[in-house]
Amino acid sequence: MNKKQKKMLIRIIISLVLVVVFSQLPVEGYLRFGLFMIPYLIIGYDILKKACKGIRNKQVFDENFLMAVATIGAILLGDYTEGTAVMLFYQIGELFQSYAVGKSRRNISELMDIRPDYANVENNGQLEQVDPDEVAVGTIIVVQPGEKVPIDGVITEGTSTLNTSALTGESLPRSAKVGDEVISGCINMTGLLKIRTTKEFGESTVSKILELVENSSSRKSKSENFISKFAKYYTPAVCYGALALALIPPIVLLIMGKPAMWGDWIYRALTFLVISCPCALVISIPLSFFAGIGGASNQGVLVKGSNYLETLAQTKYVVFDKTGTMTQGVFEVSGIHHNEMSDEKLLEYAALAECSSSHPISKSLQKAYGKPVDRNRVTDIEEISGNGVIAKVDGVSVAAGNAKLMKKLGIAYQECHHVGTVVHMAVDGRYAGHILISDIIKPHAKEAIAELKKAGISKTVMLTGDSRRVADQVAAELGIDEVYSELLPADKVTKVEELLDKKTAKEKLAFVGDGINDAPVLSRADIGIAMGALGSDAAIEAADIVLMDDDPLKISKAIKIARKCIHIVYENIYFAIGIKVLCLILGALGIANMWVAIFADVGVMIIAVLNAIRALFVKKL
């Protein structure tokens, strides 16, 4: 508890003790009134003060006004115990709500406790702690074991393992070595690292994430906006309703020649006011969304606002980019076929022949070779644009390229029946086999599609600029319903617009891309999800939701989190309004007394707040 909450708890205990003691005293009249005013003012002075302030500022109709009128009215009717007890229980509810909201905020703050306090800069052999904002791009910073990486950069010295759980929700640490890019917010677990910064602190990943989470509350969902409008009109309506209940029945009774029973009807009106207080809705609905966004953040899913959480919960169509989303976007040697020499020897010839090229295919060959490339062994390199390369390796003629190169050299070659990029090899004028290079499907991609279908997604679609053969094979392997290939970025937007026209208004379409090349489509879809784009400014700007690692399983996780949150929101709306309406009817009929009113106000609020906090717990979804 904070200082303010502890002070309130002391006021509650003192007032409760005094109410119990004064209730037992055999005193009546003004003395009893004076005694009960002590606990009443101790527990309710701040509510009365806020009510007066609201009247002065012409913002009359709020819960403070309702509570002040109801309790003062009860006391004026001689119900001192009830009037004081209503205020007492209201404050108990407010204390509980304050503690619960504070606790959920602390939980979320702890989950997102990634803001670094300082950066270590080496100065004359001594480490100096400086504000991360003061560190320029290109500065070498030192991150010791147990410290947070303060700014994005590249490791120049040292090896370690990094704890990225606060960023990605991934519990397993990641290894880091010289040349690896590291992002701010990770925790260095083992070795000392020297990092050359590549961004200013304000542009680094940790700052972008914190800014995104902090601003998420400004983008309200339809449910939140509904509750705000509801409270705006509801509170004045029930106040006028209570006034009518206090005045009209007694007047009608007088006209009919019967006793007016003013005290009875005023008591009913005051009970009506207490029951009508909209605290449960006004507090629990924003808290549900806040908890949902916090729970999602803990699982590595950044949601920019509660409106996007609501849209995600209604998603029925999920459209994917291929490269970098469902595949790793890293080309690797996946097969060597029709070769008469050993795989290692063929790879050696290919890597050496391609040593002067910076093409991704050349890099994948050199990576598969796995040894340092001695360029002195290679002479007479001739690169033929759109075909491949011819060179001499250790004096032996080597040709590496596509089918066009083989035809150009008049060498008979074997077709490859697998999908991918094929590098045909000829050594000393004779065909030596071919090397298959392909983009590897992500480990959880197939499982992710299956999970989406389990979650009730109607249709999965893949859009790609790749050839039809490659796209069809990937889609078939993953179990994707529809695939459209050989598309330019503008074609992807057109295709998404066609899909948007086909669905119903209640069904939402999500596009999942890498957030860099797919910005136009991410913006056009009902909801854009940036996948595997941590640290990419384009991803954070273009997407509505950012997945903090490249695991496709997070898509279904995000949808489940959104649905749980919205389910809780509607539970609270139906529960709170249902109980209120029932108790209002009972109060108007004189069946419900002030104690029922306390439950309808404080009890319903406590139950709704407890239910809202459930949105924070999403780990096992």
Residue pairs with C-beta under 8 A, 6 or more apart in sequence:
1 9
1 99
2 102
4 98
5 95
5 98
5 99
5 102
8 91
8 94
8 95
8 98
9 95
11 42
11 43
11 91
12 43
12 88
12 91
12 92
12 95
14 39
14 42
15 39
15 40
15 42
15 43
15 84
15 88
16 39
16 88
18 38
18 39
18 42
19 36
19 39
19 81
19 84
19 85
19 88
22 32
22 35
22 36
22 39
23 81
25 32
25 35
27 35
32 80
33 75
33 80
36 75
36 80
36 81
36 83
36 84
37 75
39 84
39 88
40 71
40 75
40 80
40 83
40 84
40 87
41 48
43 84
43 87
43 88
43 91
44 67
44 68
44 71
44 84
44 87
44 91
47 64
47 67
47 68
47 87
47 90
47 91
48 68
50 62
50 64
51 62
51 64
51 65
51 67
51 68
51 69
54 60
54 62
54 64
54 65
55 65
60 236
60 239
61 235
61 236
61 239
62 235
63 235
63 277
63 278
63 279
63 282
65 239
66 235
66 238
66 239
66 273
66 274
66 276
66 277
67 86
67 87
67 90
67 274
67 277
69 270
69 273
70 86
70 270
70 271
70 273
70 274
70 597
71 83
71 84
71 86
71 87
72 83
73 83
73 266
73 267
73 269
73 270
73 273
74 82
74 83
74 86
74 267
74 270
74 594
75 83
75 84
77 263
77 266
77 267
77 270
79 267
79 594
82 593
82 594
82 595
85 594
85 595
85 598
86 274
86 594
86 597
86 598
89 598
89 602
90 598
90 601
90 602
92 602
93 279
93 601
93 602
93 603
93 605
93 606
96 606
96 609
97 279
97 283
97 605
97 606
97 609
100 287
100 609
100 610
100 613
101 283
101 287
101 609
103 613
104 287
104 290
104 291
104 294
104 613
104 616
105 290
107 294
107 616
108 290
108 291
108 294
108 297
108 298
108 616
111 166
111 294
111 297
111 298
112 166
112 209
112 210
112 213
112 294
112 297
112 298
113 166
114 148
114 166
114 167
114 184
114 185
114 206
114 209
114 210
115 206
115 210
116 132
116 147
116 148
116 149
116 150
116 151
116 184
116 185
116 206
118 129
118 130
118 131
118 132
118 150
119 129
119 130
119 131
119 132
119 135
119 141
119 150
119 151
119 201
120 127
120 128
120 129
120 130
120 141
120 142
120 143
120 144
120 147
121 127
121 128
121 130
121 135
121 139
121 140
121 141
121 142
122 128
122 140
122 142
127 142
132 150
132 151
132 201
132 204
133 200
133 201
133 202
135 141
135 150
135 151
135 197
135 200
135 201
136 197
136 200
137 197
137 198
137 199
137 200
138 196
138 197
139 196
139 197
140 156
140 194
140 195
140 196
140 197
141 150
141 151
141 153
141 194
141 195
141 197
142 192
142 193
142 194
142 195
143 149
143 150
143 188
143 192
143 193
143 194
143 195
144 188
144 192
145 160
145 188
145 189
145 190
145 191
145 192
146 187
146 188
146 189
147 187
147 188
148 184
148 185
148 186
148 187
148 188
149 162
149 182
149 183
149 184
149 185
149 186
149 187
149 188
149 193
149 195
150 184
150 201
150 204
150 206
151 184
151 195
151 197
151 199
151 200
151 201
151 204
152 181
152 182
152 183
152 184
152 197
152 198
152 199
152 204
152 205
152 535
153 181
153 182
153 195
153 196
153 197
153 198
153 199
154 179
154 180
154 181
154 182
154 195
154 196
154 198
155 176
155 177
155 178
155 179
155 180
155 182
155 193
155 194
155 195
156 178
156 194
156 195
156 196
157 178
157 193
157 194
158 178
158 191
158 192
158 193
158 194
159 175
159 176
159 177
159 178
159 191
159 193
160 175
160 176
160 188
160 189
160 190
160 191
160 192
160 193
161 173
161 174
161 175
161 176
161 189
161 190
162 173
162 174
162 175
162 176
162 182
162 186
162 187
162 188
162 189
163 173
163 186
163 187
163 189
164 170
164 173
164 174
164 183
164 185
164 186
164 549
165 171
166 185
166 186
166 187
167 183
167 185
167 186
167 205
167 209
167 300
167 534
167 548
167 549
168 300
168 534
168 548
168 549
169 298
169 299
169 300
169 301
169 548
169 549
169 554
170 300
170 549
170 551
173 189
176 182
176 193
181 198
181 535
182 193
182 195
183 204
183 205
183 206
183 534
183 535
184 201
184 204
184 205
184 206
184 207
185 205
185 206
185 209
201 207
203 537
205 534
205 535
208 537
208 540
209 302
209 548
212 302
212 304
212 540
212 546
213 293
213 297
213 302
215 304
215 305
216 293
216 303
216 304
216 305
216 306
217 286
217 290
217 293
217 305
217 306
218 305
219 304
219 305
219 306
219 307
219 308
220 228
220 305
220 306
220 307
221 289
221 305
221 306
221 307
221 309
221 310
222 307
222 310
223 285
223 289
223 306
223 310
223 566
223 569
223 570
223 573
224 285
224 286
224 289
224 306
227 281
227 282
227 285
227 286
227 573
230 278
230 281
231 278
231 281
231 282
234 276
234 278
235 276
235 278
238 272
238 273
238 276
238 584
239 273
241 272
241 276
242 269
242 270
242 272
242 273
242 276
243 269
245 265
245 268
245 269
245 272
245 588
246 265
246 266
246 268
246 269
247 265
249 265
250 260
250 261
250 262
250 265
251 260
253 259
253 260
253 261
254 260
264 590
267 594
268 587
268 588
268 590
270 594
271 587
271 592
271 593
271 594
271 596
271 597
272 584
272 587
272 588
272 597
274 594
274 597
274 598
274 600
274 601
275 580
275 583
275 584
275 587
275 592
275 596
275 597
275 600
275 601
276 580
276 584
277 601
278 580
279 601
279 605
280 572
280 576
280 580
280 601
280 604
280 605
280 607
280 608
280 609
281 572
281 573
281 576
281 577
281 608
283 605
283 608
283 609
284 572
284 576
284 605
284 608
284 609
284 611
284 612
285 569
285 572
285 573
285 612
286 306
287 609
287 612
287 613
288 565
288 568
288 569
288 572
288 611
288 612
288 615
289 306
289 309
289 565
289 569
289 615
290 306
291 565
291 612
291 613
291 614
291 615
291 616
292 303
292 306
292 309
292 561
292 562
292 564
292 565
292 568
292 615
292 616
292 618
293 303
293 305
293 306
293 309
294 616
295 561
295 565
295 615
295 616
295 617
295 618
296 302
296 303
296 309
296 558
296 561
296 562
296 618
297 303
298 618
298 619
299 554
299 557
299 561
299 618
299 619
300 547
300 548
300 549
300 554
301 545
301 546
301 547
301 548
301 554
301 557
301 558
301 561
302 545
302 546
302 547
302 548
303 309
303 312
303 544
303 545
303 558
303 562
304 543
304 544
304 545
304 546
305 544
308 527
308 544
308 545
309 561
309 562
309 565
309 566
310 562
310 566
311 508
311 526
311 527
311 544
312 508
312 510
312 527
312 545
312 558
312 559
312 562
313 559
313 562
313 563
313 565
313 566
314 506
314 507
314 508
315 457
315 507
315 508
315 509
315 510
315 526
315 527
315 559
315 562
316 456
316 457
316 458
316 459
316 503
316 507
316 508
316 509
317 457
317 458
317 459
317 460
317 461
317 499
317 503
317 507
317 508
317 509
317 510
318 452
318 457
318 459
318 460
318 461
318 509
318 510
318 512
318 555
319 460
319 461
319 462
319 463
319 496
319 499
319 509
319 510
319 511
319 512
319 521
319 525
320 326
320 460
320 461
320 462
320 463
320 480
320 511
320 512
320 513
321 462
321 463
321 464
321 492
321 511
321 512
321 513
321 514
321 517
321 518
321 521
321 531
322 462
322 463
322 464
322 466
322 471
322 474
323 329
323 439
323 464
323 465
323 466
323 514
324 513
324 514
324 531
324 532
324 550
325 512
325 513
325 514
325 531
325 532
325 552
326 441
326 442
326 445
326 462
326 474
326 478
326 552
327 439
327 440
327 441
327 442
327 445
327 474
328 439
328 440
328 441
328 442
328 550
329 439
329 514
330 364
330 439
330 440
331 360
331 361
331 363
331 364
331 421
331 437
331 438
331 439
332 364
332 367
332 368
332 437
332 438
332 439
332 440
333 347
333 364
333 365
333 367
333 368
333 435
333 436
333 437
334 418
334 420
334 436
334 437
334 438
334 440
335 418
335 420
335 435
335 436
336 343
336 346
336 347
336 433
336 434
336 435
336 436
337 414
337 416
337 418
337 433
337 434
337 436
338 414
338 431
338 433
338 434
339 346
339 425
339 432
339 433
339 434
340 432
340 433
341 427
341 432
341 433
346 425
346 427
346 432
346 433
346 435
347 365
347 368
347 369
347 435
348 369
348 371
349 393
349 396
349 398
349 400
349 425
349 427
349 432
350 365
350 369
350 398
350 400
350 423
350 425
350 435
351 365
351 366
351 368
351 369
351 373
352 373
352 374
352 377
352 378
352 391
352 393
352 398
353 378
353 381
353 389
353 390
353 391
353 393
353 398
353 399
353 400
354 361
354 362
354 365
354 366
354 389
354 400
355 362
355 366
355 373
355 375
355 378
356 375
356 378
356 381
356 383
356 389
357 383
357 389
361 421
361 423
361 437
364 437
365 400
365 423
365 435
365 437
366 373
368 435
377 393
377 394
378 391
378 392
378 393
379 391
379 392
379 395
380 390
380 391
380 392
381 389
381 390
381 391
382 389
382 390
382 391
383 389
384 390
384 401
384 405
384 408
386 404
387 401
387 402
387 404
387 405
387 408
388 399
388 400
388 401
388 402
388 404
388 405
388 423
388 424
389 399
389 400
389 401
390 397
390 398
390 399
390 405
390 409
391 397
391 398
392 398
396 427
396 428
397 426
397 427
397 428
397 429
398 425
398 426
398 427
399 405
399 406
399 409
399 411
399 424
399 425
399 426
399 427
400 423
400 424
400 425
401 423
401 424
402 422
402 423
402 424
403 413
403 415
403 422
403 424
405 424
406 412
406 413
406 424
406 426
406 431
409 426
411 426
411 429
411 430
411 431
412 431
413 424
413 426
413 431
413 434
414 431
414 433
414 434
416 422
416 434
416 436
418 436
418 438
419 438
419 469
419 470
419 473
420 436
420 437
420 438
420 439
420 470
421 436
421 437
421 438
422 434
422 435
422 436
422 437
423 434
423 435
423 437
424 431
424 434
425 431
425 432
425 433
425 434
425 435
426 432
439 470
441 474
441 477
441 478
442 550
442 551
442 552
444 551
444 552
444 553
445 478
445 552
446 477
446 478
446 479
447 552
447 553
448 551
448 552
448 553
448 555
448 556
449 460
449 478
449 479
449 480
449 552
450 479
451 553
451 556
452 460
452 555
452 556
452 559
453 460
453 479
454 556
455 556
455 559
455 560
455 563
457 559
458 507
459 481
459 482
460 479
460 480
460 481
460 482
461 480
461 481
461 482
461 483
461 484
461 499
462 471
462 474
462 475
462 478
462 480
462 482
462 483
462 484
463 483
463 484
463 487
463 492
463 495
463 496
463 521
464 470
464 471
464 474
464 483
464 484
464 485
464 486
464 487
465 485
465 486
465 487
465 488
465 489
466 474
466 485
466 486
467 485
467 486
468 485
468 486
470 485
471 483
471 484
471 485
471 486
472 483
472 485
474 480
474 483
475 482
475 483
484 491
484 495
487 495
489 517
489 518
489 520
489 521
490 520
492 518
492 520
492 521
493 520
493 521
493 524
496 509
496 511
496 521
496 524
496 525
497 524
499 509
500 509
500 524
500 525
500 526
503 509
508 526
508 527
509 525
509 526
509 527
510 525
510 526
510 527
510 528
510 529
510 555
511 518
511 521
511 522
511 524
511 525
511 527
511 528
511 529
512 529
512 531
512 552
512 555
513 521
513 522
513 528
513 529
513 530
513 531
513 543
514 530
514 531
514 532
514 533
514 536
514 539
515 522
515 530
515 531
515 533
515 536
515 538
515 539
515 540
515 542
515 543
515 546
516 533
516 536
516 538
516 539
518 542
519 538
519 541
519 542
521 528
522 528
522 529
522 530
522 542
522 543
522 544
523 542
527 544
527 545
528 542
528 543
528 544
528 545
529 543
529 544
529 545
529 546
529 547
529 555
529 558
530 536
530 539
530 540
530 542
530 543
530 545
530 546
530 547
531 547
531 550
531 552
531 555
532 547
532 549
532 550
532 551
533 539
533 540
533 543
533 546
533 547
534 546
534 548
534 549
539 546
540 546
545 558
547 554
547 555
547 558
548 554
557 618
557 621
560 618
560 621
561 618
561 621
564 614
564 615
564 618
564 621
565 615
568 611
568 612
568 614
568 615
571 611
572 608
572 611
572 612
575 604
575 607
575 608
575 611
576 604
576 608
579 600
579 604
580 600
580 604
583 592
583 596
583 597
583 599
583 600
586 592
586 596
587 596
587 597
592 600
